[in-house]
Amino acid sequence: MKHGVHDRGATLEACGHALAHNLGLVAGESVLVVTDADMLSMGEAFAEAARALTPVVDTDVIPVGERSGTEPPPGTARRMAAADVALLVTATSLSWTNARRTATDGGTRVASMPRLNESTLRRTLTVDYEPVRERVNRVCDRLDRAARVRVASPSGTDLTFSIEGRLAHGRKGGLYREAGQWGNLPCGEAFVAPVEGSARGVYVVDASHGGVGTVEVPIRIGVEEGRAVRIEGGPEAARLRDLLESVGEPEAFCLAEFGIGCNHAARVCGITLEDEKVLGTCHLALGRNDLFGGTVRASVHVDGVLRGPRVLLDGEALSLDEG
């Protein structure tokens, strides 16, 4: 019992640190915690921690989404837009939804935390995010200057694509203290939308994949003209194929995002939310990207994380460990 009380106290402390440090929450501001049955305990922890900082805290329990990118109920979307701070503590990601975009366009500060667990919370949300932001910005600067990307890895990745004319994102680096700012917690990634139709080659996901979880048998994804045309491997590959086919949209197979992990506190744990932030990893996503500089609209956005890749920007190697 004492151990449980201690754990709860550590969880609430980490939640409180994130609210005060990352989101700059102050007394009098309104907070909406959006959660679901799968994530209710974590959502309630954030609500409790928020009430220690401001009395205006509400919780909205929504149905578990079919997949990342599924819109929340209309009433939830309206409540998100009316809050000063919205915490999205859900089983599937609400990051790339119209509801999130409408809320942030209207000034709501948003932290999106799909599948966040207590281990990730305590490991990654109690650190100083200033160094993380500095590292992200250095990588974003490199991406902004580049036109062509090549990604290779020991597991068999060899993928090229264009990012010419595309701007990198993530520069807030986990600090969302001003109106309309938003991102993941934990955060720490520099990411960009590849030019549609430009990607060719293959990439091998060997850490985790959104909508699938931990990858035991690497997922080998063949890409032609910017689309995944082959998804091969073991049971995880089959689950990913089934997920994308269930969307019923050809755009679900588009290469949507290239991201680079920049968070020194993150560790590969099988949960994409944290895995894609780990120094020394990169990730590639399929599905929607019109909300961060691309043109693809789809009802899904799922990331696959690669261990130990080599990234070349216009032929020059990027140090993933230092940015």
C-alpha positions, 0 to 999 in steps of 0.5 A: 500500500505504501508503495502504491501511494508513493507511485501515485505521488510520483505520477502526480508530481510528474503530471504537475511538472509537465503542466507547470513547466511544459504548458505554463499552466497558471491559476484561473486558466481552464483545462480540459482532459480528454481521455477514454476507457483505456487511458482513464487512470492516466487522464484522472492523474492529469486532472488531479494534478491540474486542480492543484494549479487551477480550479477550472478543470473538466474531464471528457471521457470519449469512446476509444478511437478506431485508429490514430487520426479518428476525430473525437465527438463534435461536443468534445471538439467544441470543448477543446476549442473553448479551453485554455489548455487541452490534454489529450490522454487517449489510446489513439492519437488526436494530434492530426485531427480537425478538432485539434487544429481548430482548437489550436487555431483558436488559441488553445494550448494542447498536449497530445499524449496517446498511450502515455504510461507511467514509466514514460511519464516519470522518465521523460516529463520531469526533465528540462526541455530547454536542451531538447528544444535547442537540439530540435531546432538545430535539426530543423535548421538542417532539414530546412536547408536540405532538398534531398534525404536518404535514409539507410539502416543496418536492418535494410532500409534504403529510402530516398525522397525530396523535402525541397520547399518543405519546412521542418516542424517541432521547434517548440520542443515540448514547451507549449506556453503560448496561445495556440502552441501544441505538440506531444508530451513527451516531445522532442522530434524534428519532422517534415512532410516529404514531397508527395510522389518523390519517395522510392526504396524500402524502409524497415521498422524494427522498434515499434509502429503506431497502431501495432505496438512493439515490432518483434519481426521487422516490418519491411515497407516498399515504397514507389512514387511516394506510396507504400506498395509492399508491407512484408514481415511477420504478424506485425506487418499483417496488422499494419496492412489490415489497419491501413486497408480498413481505412478504405482510402488509398491515401492511407498508404502515402508516405506522410512524414519523416522525423528525427528523435531528439529527446535524450531522456526517451528510451525505446519501450515499444510505445511509439509516442516515446520511441519516435523521440529517442536520440539515434532513431528516426521515424516514417509515417503513413497517412495524413500530412496536410496539417503540417505542410503536405497535401495528403488528407486521410483518416489515419496517421501512423508512425514507424520507428527505425533503430540506428539509421544513417541520414544523409541530407543532400549527401551530408551525414546528419549526426542523430545523437547530437543534432 
